[in-house]
Amino acid sequence: MKILGLLKGKTPEQIEIRGDDYFKKGEYGSSKMEYEKALSKLESKDPDAIGEIDRVKNKIARSCDALASEHERTAEDLVENGYTDEAEDLLTLALQLAKDGEIVASIEKRLRSLKTERKLPENPHIHVNEESLEKWEEPPDEQLFHDPGDHYFTLLVSTLPEEDQSEYHGYGESFKEGYVKLNRGDFEKAASLLSKAFEEAESAETFIPLELGTALLNLGHNKQALLLLGGFLEHHPETLRAYPLLCEIYWQDNEFEKAHALLQDCPESLKNEAVIHVLEGETFFHDSKYQEAEAHYSSFLTFCGWDEAIARAHAKTLEALG
């Protein structure tokens, strides 16, 4: 899912594959976090694997640039709707993420232009030329990058699928604080705050059980997490983010048939998603059924075409087969 330590027992390659899946879906914040976890494990496990380390670093940079560009587009919409403070905050965060020179230059130009417009007196006869804009710079407000409140929550939510973002913004303060704690790895406090948010919710059909279940899974409370996530999926069967979490529980409990049943019963709209097929192959892999995993990946590549995440999982399976 996002920014979480769910894959403690997984290899750097497996974590990288999850990052690839998130990037393909346009969830650049989540892909960045997965790649960073993969890099940390890779550098610890095999510091001499220069090629692999460079590949993951490049993917981190690519995710950062994609996320920065996404923030820049969102900021443009905010400005058009009169939310200049929020736009400036988001542009400043985007500037910290961006690696590509052209993207950095574009964001800097937007920031300078926005700040200049705020300082201009409301006089239509005053003209500021482009050259003066290019020369004028202000250092970004460092406080923005340490703000634990709404700015950080907004940034986290912006990495979610667009159709989910408005839902998250509609929840109360307990949820917002808990969601921030969850994404910072403070699972105890996250579980406490999200439990409170769950109790306060007027509807059982929110996304709160998904996040609370994630916190509980990270704490090792698999039975409670399973109840929450299973209930969530009944209301939101097309939420792809729930499937890796439920599979993780089934894998840990060696209940591989339940994982297969979960994936095979997913809605038709998800059946061709690479994530679902990676999870199917991973279920075979965790069950030490490497030949079945290899056959599944081969079938996908033959009939659905090239997919990087599937190809990497396939290569890992071939290596296990010897």
N, C-alpha and C positions, 0 to 999 in steps of 0.2 A: 504494500500500500504506500505509505509515505514515510519518511523520516523516522522509521521505527526499527527496533532491534529484534525483529522476528526471526532472523536467519542466523542465529548464533552458531548452529552446527553446520551451516552450509559452506561450500567452497567459494572462493572468490569468483570462479567462473559462473556458478549458479546465481550468485548475487548480481553479477554483471548482466546475466540474461534477464533477470527481473528489471534491471535498469533499462535494458533494450525494449522490453515490453512497454514500460511506462513512457519512454520517449516516443515510441511508435504511436501511442494513443494521445500524444500531445500533453502528457502530464510531466512537464519538464522539471518541476520542483521535486517530484518524487524520483524521477530518473537521476537527477543530480545526487540526491541523498543515497540512492542505491549504489551508484558508481563510487561515491566517496567511501562507503562501507567496503566495497570490493577492493578499492585501492589500499585501504588500511590493512585489510587481511592479506592482500597480495604482498605488500611491502614487508609485512611481518613474517609471512610464510616463506617467501622466495624473493629476497631483495635483489638477486642477480637476474631476475626475469625482466630485463630492461624493455624488451619489445612489448610484453604484456602490460607492464606498468605504464609505458608511454601511450599505449592504446586506450587504457582506462582514463588516463589524464586528459587525453584528447576528447573523450566522450564527456568528461566532466565539463570541459571548456565549452563543448558544443551545447550541452544542456544549459549552462549558465547564459550563453548568448541567446538561446531560444527563449529562455525565461525572461531575460532582460528585454528582448524585443516585444514579448507579450505584454510586459509591464508598460513599455513605452506606448503601445497601442491603447492599452486601457487608460493610461494617463491622458492621452489625446481625447478620448471620449469624456473623461472627467472634466477636462477644461471646457469642452463644448457645452457641458451641462452646468457650468458654473462652479464646479468643485475644485478650485485652484489649489487650496491647501493640500487636499488629498492627492492631487496630481503631482504636486511638487514632492511630497513624501515618497510616492511610488517611483518617480523618476530618480530620486536620490538613491533609493534602494536598487533600482535597475543599474545605475552607474557602478555600484559596488559589485554587481554580478558580472557585468559585461567584460569580455576578454578581447573580442574582435575590435580592431582599431576603428573601423567604419561605424560599428554600432556605438562604441564609446563616443565618437565625435558627434553622432546624431543625437544621442541623449544629452550630451553636454550643451549642444546648441539649443535644444528645447528648454533645458533648465535656465540657461542664460536669458533666453527670450522671455520665458515666463516671469523670471525675477525682475527683468527690466520693465516689463509691462506693469508690474505691481508698483514699481517705484515712480512711474511716470505720472505727472499731474494730469487730470482729466481735461486736456486741452487738445482739440482735434488739429490745431495748427502746429503742434510740436511734432517734429519728425526725427526719428532715430534711425541712422543709416546702418546697414548691415555690418560695415567695418567696425563701428563702435561696439556692436553686439559681440562680435568675435573677440574683441580685446578684453571685454569686461568679464571677469570671473569672480565667483565667490566660493569659498570652501564649503563643502556640504556640511550640514548640521549633524555632527557625530551622534548627538543624542538619539536621532532617529534609529540608529542601528542597534541601540540597546533598549529601546522602548519595549517593555514586556506587555503592553496593552493592545489597544485596537489596531495600531499600525502593523504589529507583528501578526496578529490574528488575521487581518485582511490579506497580508502577504501569503500566509499559509493557505487560506481558503482560495486564493487566486490560482493555486496549483491544482485544484480539483476540477472535475468536469464542469463545464458551464452550467449544466442543468441542475447541479447540486449546490452551487455557490449561494444562491438566494436562500435556500433552506438553512444553510449554516449561519448566515447572517441574521436569520430570524429567531435564533435561539437566545436564551438569556445569558447572564453574566457567568453563572456556574459552568455552563457548557463552554463558553469562550475561554475562561481561565483553565478549565480542564483540558481543552483541546490544545492549548499552548503548552501545558505541562506534559501532555502526552507526546507531543512532537519534540520536546526537549529531553525525553527519556525519563522523566520523573513519574514513573508509572504508579507509585503509591498515591501521590497527591492527585494525579490524573484520575485514578479510579474513584477516589473519594468525591472529587468535584463532579465527575460525570455521573456518578450514582445519584448525587443530589439533583443534577439536571434531569436525570431519567425520572426521578420521583416527581419533579415539578412539571414535567411535560404533560400537556393536556391531551395529547394523542399518542397512541402506541405505534404510530406509523412514521415516526421521525427517524433521522439518521443517528440519533444518540446511542441506541444499542450497538451499532456498528463500531463506534469509537470506544464505548465502554467495554465491549467485548474484546477489542484490541488491547486495551490496557490490562484487562484481566488475563488474557493469553500471555502477555509479556511477564506477568507476575506468576505464571504457572498454574492459574486457576482455570484449568481447561474445561471442567464440567460447567462452571458458570458461564464461561465464554461461549461454549457450544450452545447453551440454551438461548443466550442473547442473540448470537449470530444466526442460529437457525430460525428464530422468531423474526429477526430482521429480514431474512431472505424470503420469508413467506409474503411479506408486504412489498419487498423490492427485489424480485427475482432477476431483474436485468442489471442490477448493480454488480459490475464485474469485480469490484474491489473486495467483495465479501468472499469470493471463491478461494483465493489463496489462503485466507485466514482459516476457513473451515478445513481445507485440505491439510494445512499445517497441523491442526488438532488431530485429524485422522491419521496422519503419518506418525505423529508422536505416539499415538495409542495403537499403532500397527493395525488399524482398521481400514485396510486398503480397499476392500470391497465397497465400503461406505463412501470412500472418496470417488471411486469409479462411478457409483450410482449418482452421486451429487453432480458430477460433471456431465454424465450422459442425460440427466434430467433437466439440464439448464435450458432456458428458452431458446427457440430457434434463432433468435436474433444474435445469440452469443456463440452458436455452435461452430462458426468459422473463425472465431477470434483466436489468434495465436496463443494468447494467454491460457485459454482453456486447453489447448492441445499440449502446451508445455506442461501444464498441471497433470494432464492425463499421462504423458510420458514420465514425468517425475514420480507419479504414483507407482508405475511399473518399476522405475529405478529404485525407489525406496524399498520396494518389495523384492528387490534383487532379481527381478524378471527383466534382465537386460535385453534379451532377444525380442520380447514383446515391445519394450520401449523403442528399440531400434526400428522395428517394423512400423510402429505408429508414426515415428518421425519421418521415416522414408515415404510412407503413404501421403503424409501431409505435403511434403516437398514435391512429390510427383503430381498430385492432383490440384494443389493450391498455389504452387509456385514458391519462389525463394522467399524465405523469411529469416532474418539474421538470428533471432532468438531460437527458432526451431533448429537452425543449422548448427548453432553452438551446442545446444542440448544433444543433438544427434552426434556431434563429434565427441562429446563427453561420454556418451553411451558406447560408441565404438571403441573408445579407449578402455572402458571397463570390460568390454568383451574380449579385449586383447587382440 
